[in-house]
Structure formats: structure tokens, C-alpha cells
């Protein structure tokens, strides 16, 4: 990410939004988040800091961060890559292996990114499995919801060879229908109003879906 430009990290792991300094009431230019990494709280993990920097450079640069001047490094960072399967090729719409339908996949290995997304696919896999045990036909969540949009991403075979893990985002949702104004003109919804419309439609459809379960 850092190689893309000097400001890139400000919109990623160093994004300061929502982290106002309680002492000054101001928001920092950039932030570094430390996450408790063991029960005794003697280890802290720097969130989102996978890096290709050499070990010596890591120590030098990280000690430039206010508060980490005298830090002891128990483990230095590295780049890791999540392993995932080609879900559009291998899985059906119920997250079962096409050749071995008694096996289901969910979470990062299925091709989703993020804790919430992984939990959501786990929920769907559990729901589909429960329906099979109970002899019921599962109801596929609408594509207009986050559940349905992520599921569609995992089984969309449009471009199998370039399939990559994805966080949920509005780009995975079906496009909104344009509005027709009072004078008969087509009005395309944009900006914040567009996001609100996506969310409103998703909430309406997920409520309708859950009521049918």
C-alpha cells in the first residue's frame, strides 16, 4: 500500500477517522493502533502493519512513532497471503463442493475478506447445512443484501481465473434503479444519497428474507 503513494496509508491502516484524541478533542493526521496480543497484556500487535521492510529498518522506523521510542520487539513484521480456493469453480450456491456436496466452505478460504464477512459466510453455511439436515429447501438471501451480494461474489463464474477475495462493498450490489421525476425525467441517485438508498433497500429485503425463514 505504501508503494502506491505517500498518502495511501492514511486511508488504510493509519486512517484516523473515529479516533479523536480525548485530551485535545482533535483528530490526528494519522494513527497507529496497538491491539492486545496475549492474556497478560505484555504483547501488543501493530494493527495492519504487514511489511516488506528489513528488520533493522522496521525497528528504526517504528521507534519514530510517538510512544514507541523504547519499544522492545518480540516479533517483527512480514507479508502474509491468505490462502483461498476458486470458489466460483468449486462451490455451488449453498457453499458446497460441487463434487462432494457433504463438504462446505466458509470464511477467508472461500474468498471473502474481513471478520464480519467471514462470520456472515459461516452463518450462511450453517443455515444451509441445517436446512439439509431438516429436509428443507434453503432460501437464498437476496442479492440486494450484504449476505446475498457476498454469496454471489463467491459463486459468480464470470471470471474464474481472476477471482480474488473481497470485502463487502457497494460495488457487489445490484445497481439501483434510476428515479423518474415528476416531470418524467430520469434521475440517477449519487453520492451519500446513493449509499443510503443501497442500505435502505438492503434492510427492507433482509427483513423480508428473515421473515420467510
N, C-alpha and C positions, 0 to 999 in steps of 0.2 A: 504493500500500500504506500509506504513512504517513497518508493521509487517513482510513483505517479506524480508527485509534486510536494512541495514543502507544506502545503495546507491540508493535504489529504487526511492525515491522522486526526485533524480537528473535527472531521465528520465521521470518524470511526471510533476506535477505542479511546481516544482522548477527547471525545465530544463532551463539552461542559454543560449541555442543556440539562436542567433539572437538578443541578448540583451547586446551589448558591451557598456562598460562604456565610455561615450563621453569625460570624463575628462582625463582618463588614456589610452584609446584605448584597454583596456584589457577586457577579458570576465571573469565574476565571476565564482567561483566554483559552486554556486547555487544562485538562486534568489527567491525573494518573490514579487509577483505583486499585486499592490493595484488598484482596479477599483472604479471609482467614482460611488456612490450608490444613490445620490439624486441630485436634480437640484442645490441646494445651494452649493454643494460640501463640506458639513460638515460631510459626512459619506463616509468611504472608506471600500470596501469589499476585504478581502484577497482571491485572486483567487485560487480555487481548494483546500481549506483547510477545507473540511469536516473532522470531528474528533470525536473520542470516548473519548478524554481526559476530565477529570473532569474540571469544570470551574476554580477552583483555579490554576490547572496545566496549563491551557490554558493561563491565564494571566501571569504566571511566565515565561513560555517558550516563548511566543510571545514577551514579553518585552526584551528578549535576542537578538532579531533581531535588527540590527543597524537601528536607526531611529524611532523605536517603544518603546524606553525605557520609555517614559512618555505618552504612548497612553491611551486614555480613551475608554473602550469597551462598545459600545452601545448594542451589541448583541453578545453572544458567540456562537461558532460553534457547530454543531451536524451532525449526519449522516442522510442523506435522501435517500430514494429509489424511483426511478421513477416507476410509475405505467404504465404497458403496457398490451396489450391484446395478446392472442395467435394468431397472425396474420395468420400463415400458416394454422391454423384450421378454422379461421373465415372469412378470406378475399379471394376474387378472384384476378385474375391478374390485375384488374382495381381498386384495393383497396376498393371494395365494400363489404359490409357484404353479405355473400352468401345467408343468409335467408332474408335479407332486402336490396336489391341492390340499393335502393334510398339513403342509408347511406354510406358514405365513411370515411375512417380514414387516417390520415397522421401525421407526426411529431413523437415525442417521444412515444406517446401512441401506435403507430403502431409497435414499436420495432426497431427504429433507434436511434443512439446516435449522438449528436452534432448539432450545429446550422445550419451548411451547409447541413447536411443530412436531417434535419427536413424541411428546406426550399425546398430541392430537392423533397422530397416526397409530399410536399404541391403543388409544381409546377405540378407534375405528376397527383395528384388528381384533380387539377383544369383543366388540359388539358383533362383528361378522362371525366370529367363532361361536359366540353364544347362540346366535340365530341358527347356525348349522346344528348345534347340539340339540336345540329345541325344535328343530324341524321347521323353522320359519324362514321366509324369504327376506333377506336384509333390505332395508330401504337405503338407497344410495343418497348421501347428502347432496343438496342442490349445488350446482357449480357456482352459484352466486354467493355461497358462503365460504368461509375460510376452510372448513372441513372439506367441502367439495372441490374447491379450487386446488388445494394441495393434493388431494387424491387424483384429480385429473392430471396434475403435473407428473405424478408418479407412473401413470399408465398411458400417457399421451405418446403414441409411437410415431409422431410426425417426423422426428429427427433423432432416432435412437442413438446413432453413433456420437452425437454431440451432447447427449444427456448429461446434465450436471446438477448437483444438489442445489436446492433453492430454499430461501426463507419465504414465508408468505408475503406477498406484496400485491398491490392493486393490479399489476400487470398480468397476474394469473387469473383475474376475474373476467367474466364476460363483459364486453363493453356495455355501457349504459345506452339506453335508447334516447335519442335526442328529443327535446321537448318541442311541442308545437305551441307557439304563442297565440294570443287572442286574435292577432291579425293574420294568422295562418303561416307564419314564417317558422323555419326550423331553427331552434336554439340549442347549441351544444353546451353542455354543462362543463365548466372549467374550474381549476384551482381548488380552493378549500371546499367550495360547494360540491364539487365533483366527488371528493373524498367522503363528504357527509352523505351524499346520495348512495355511494357504494355501501357504506356502513348501514344506512337505513334499510336498504334493500336486503342486505345480508341478515340483519336482525329479524326482519319480518319473515324471511324464508327459513331461518334456522328454527324460529319458534313454531312455524307451521310443520317443519320436519319432525321436531321433537314430539309434537302432539300426536303424530301418527305412529310413533314407535311403540 
